[in-house]
Amino acid sequence: MTNVRPNLPLITPDWPAPDNVFAAMTTRVGGVSVVPYDSLNMGYATADDRANVAQNERLVAASLNVETSAIRWVYQVHGADVHHAEALPLNEPLGATTIQGDAIVSHTPGLVCGIKVADCMPVLFAANDGSAVGVAHAGWRGLSGGVLERTVAQMRCKAENIVAWLGPCIGPNAFEVGEDVRQAFVDYDAAAEKFFAPRAEQGKFLCDMFGLALLRLNSIGVTQIAVSGRCTVSEPEFFYSHRRDKVTGRMAAFVSIKA
């Protein structure tokens, strides 16, 4: 699962995962969807033509060198529920997933864990010995609700033996939030305060999702963390962004233990 088609530019995480772990993330480039979903839209929940989304999924699976049936998805709801890939149904027909959740873990070679994003942070996990992997969809609600901690717990290995990758998301210069978001994090850990920069307008802040994710992971012992640092809002040629465009597509991030 290492050969990526040159005409489908996937992002390969720069992280110290073991050799038997494969990971990748799509951009918006290389698919068949038309404006405003151009072009590699992976989101069936959008108003895009489902046939186009299905074809995009087939293109991505071919680039990953896996069958679409090997990919496991959940219906994301900005929560913190974690599912085991082994217990999720086959990915057939495409786009039929109804099981709600925001993270998937796997201990089985060949099963591909996938999540979809368009400003929320994709977080990938791998055990240092290659025995477990996981992926989480971390918007501010899921992040404050503990989706990262719960994903780590379900990997069934020591936190200090896990490596993580924080993928592209809405960046700290673009993510304006209100007092409710700040309070959700500060109430849990006062150290989160430094990741909210006050704006001129009272009650508004710029939120650093990368910093918050690092704080939450460090607090449970995950310290081997690579950060992409890329902002989905500021790179419209590569990334979908709900905050920027409102009506838009979805990228997808994947991790698996190689078969």
Secondary structure, 3 states (H helix, E strand, C coil): CCCCCCCCCCECCCCCCCCCEEEEECCCCCCCCCCCCCCCCCCCCCCCCHHHHHHHHHHHHHHHCCCHHHEECCECCCCCCEEEHHHCCCCCCCCCCCCECCEEEECCCCCEEEEEECCCEEEEEEECCCCCEEEEEECHHHHHHCHHHHHHHHCCCCHHHEEEEECCECCCCCCEEEHHHHHHHHCCCHHHHHHEEECCCCCEEEECHHHHHHHHHHHCCCCEEEECCCECCCCCCCCCCHHHHCCCCCEEEEEEECC
